């Protein structure tokens, strides 16, 4: 497992003003896993994704992708290396169809994935099939419900043909049944050989699909391990889950 | 009226139809909220939950049907008149003024009020949410998601509503924070304010509510005591994934 680390973070620190949003975070992501990142609001989860995807430049520390440092690379260069991501607030191109939106990902994707328009549309259809939006490919994005917009956000990222996909709360605002459908989507993407890191507050997701979980608190790693074990950790209950939720998980 | 007489509900909605350019989203909604009740609306994304709240707030035009609040017809009244009548709306995604201080965001909730109890109500809001006390001068956009939701609920309370409508209290929040906010919802309700919660976490909603309505494709398909809906096989399958 250790030899196959796709992504390696060492002492990654990011400050905003006087506040360290990330304070020396070290972690690895192994090829083929689905890693869940959880923790209180403001713990640094999205900042972590932003550092990896090049949106932010860390103030200290190093980020290695397949053994090579990518610290401080621009976002489009990180994407071309094979790291795809979604954003919490989805922003599809409003005047375009679902298929056209997905095709944008294929047009501007990772090194091997960059396509001419014709192939990009073919890729878009393939990706829409994976995320379950094929039947809605010709609709304007404005007609999509929230869960479908989140599916499209995933489709756009998957169309870049990433080796690693970073998902930032793609299941917030979904009810339990919609979450289960979204989990099937994550499994389908994962089954195509994509390693996944996802941020979620929905424990149904963490327990349902993640092979490992990392808990961030105040910009530091509080705990990590198998989801079932991590969610029973007393420190995690104190900082994040709360007593009522811990009881619900047990029952 | 004073003691929550069942004959005259606080809010009465009859045959409400509403929507946007593309056609109706709501097809004849009937619902009732009694004085001091805690009511939940549950349903899938796109079912019309937020549109229902928007229509009650005067943000979305009703094309037919009626909304009666405290005995007054407020159908298609202007939003500020509806706030004055006693309905406050905490919108999905908080919608705070991010570069404005927490205190100003809270005080904006009292914009339509002209009484002298605004400072006392601000103190009451801070009693509900002590975490905001030392953050009053901070820009609201710099707070954590949970704290921002506290500000959004607090801003709604500053209107001194008889009915507080909260859209997606739990959205994107850590479980422990949701717990705390749900406790505060119960406290607010116990102090006499009726609550209408639209909630994606159906289990949380049915745990806390007195009664609930299930909305599907713009129609109420089921309603009843929350405790009974929680055991309804259809609800368990369709919304709880059990």
HADDOCK unambig.tbl for C-alpha pairs under 7 A between the chains (distance, minus, plus):
assign (segid A and resid 40 and name CA) (segid B and resid 174 and name CA) 5.43 0.50 0.50
assign (segid A and resid 41 and name CA) (segid B and resid 144 and name CA) 5.56 0.50 0.50
assign (segid A and resid 41 and name CA) (segid B and resid 145 and name CA) 5.67 0.50 0.50
assign (segid A and resid 41 and name CA) (segid B and resid 146 and name CA) 6.45 0.50 0.50
assign (segid A and resid 41 and name CA) (segid B and resid 173 and name CA) 6.54 0.50 0.50
assign (segid A and resid 41 and name CA) (segid B and resid 174 and name CA) 6.20 0.50 0.50
assign (segid A and resid 42 and name CA) (segid B and resid 144 and name CA) 5.13 0.50 0.50
assign (segid A and resid 145 and name CA) (segid B and resid 45 and name CA) 6.43 0.50 0.50
assign (segid A and resid 145 and name CA) (segid B and resid 46 and name CA) 5.60 0.50 0.50
assign (segid A and resid 146 and name CA) (segid B and resid 45 and name CA) 6.41 0.50 0.50
assign (segid A and resid 147 and name CA) (segid B and resid 45 and name CA) 6.95 0.50 0.50
assign (segid A and resid 172 and name CA) (segid B and resid 171 and name CA) 6.08 0.50 0.50
assign (segid A and resid 172 and name CA) (segid B and resid 172 and name CA) 5.48 0.50 0.50
assign (segid A and resid 173 and name CA) (segid B and resid 171 and name CA) 5.61 0.50 0.50
assign (segid A and resid 173 and name CA) (segid B and resid 200 and name CA) 5.90 0.50 0.50
assign (segid A and resid 174 and name CA) (segid B and resid 200 and name CA) 6.08 0.50 0.50
assign (segid A and resid 175 and name CA) (segid B and resid 44 and name CA) 6.74 0.50 0.50
assign (segid A and resid 175 and name CA) (segid B and resid 200 and name CA) 4.98 0.50 0.50
assign (segid A and resid 175 and name CA) (segid B and resid 201 and name CA) 5.77 0.50 0.50
assign (segid A and resid 175 and name CA) (segid B and resid 202 and name CA) 6.84 0.50 0.50
assign (segid A and resid 175 and name CA) (segid B and resid 239 and name CA) 6.40 0.50 0.50
assign (segid A and resid 176 and name CA) (segid B and resid 239 and name CA) 5.95 0.50 0.50
assign (segid A and resid 176 and name CA) (segid B and resid 240 and name CA) 5.28 0.50 0.50
assign (segid A and resid 176 and name CA) (segid B and resid 241 and name CA) 5.52 0.50 0.50
assign (segid A and resid 177 and name CA) (segid B and resid 238 and name CA) 6.45 0.50 0.50
assign (segid A and resid 177 and name CA) (segid B and resid 239 and name CA) 5.60 0.50 0.50
assign (segid A and resid 177 and name CA) (segid B and resid 240 and name CA) 6.37 0.50 0.50
assign (segid A and resid 177 and name CA) (segid B and resid 241 and name CA) 4.94 0.50 0.50
assign (segid A and resid 201 and name CA) (segid B and resid 172 and name CA) 6.38 0.50 0.50
assign (segid A and resid 201 and name CA) (segid B and resid 173 and name CA) 6.44 0.50 0.50
assign (segid A and resid 201 and name CA) (segid B and resid 174 and name CA) 5.54 0.50 0.50
assign (segid A and resid 201 and name CA) (segid B and resid 175 and name CA) 6.94 0.50 0.50
assign (segid A and resid 240 and name CA) (segid B and resid 174 and name CA) 6.39 0.50 0.50
assign (segid A and resid 240 and name CA) (segid B and resid 175 and name CA) 6.63 0.50 0.50
assign (segid A and resid 240 and name CA) (segid B and resid 176 and name CA) 5.56 0.50 0.50
assign (segid A and resid 241 and name CA) (segid B and resid 174 and name CA) 6.98 0.50 0.50
assign (segid A and resid 241 and name CA) (segid B and resid 175 and name CA) 5.07 0.50 0.50
assign (segid A and resid 241 and name CA) (segid B and resid 176 and name CA) 4.79 0.50 0.50
assign (segid A and resid 242 and name CA) (segid B and resid 175 and name CA) 6.60 0.50 0.50
assign (segid A and resid 242 and name CA) (segid B and resid 176 and name CA) 4.29 0.50 0.50
assign (segid A and resid 245 and name CA) (segid B and resid 175 and name CA) 6.60 0.50 0.50
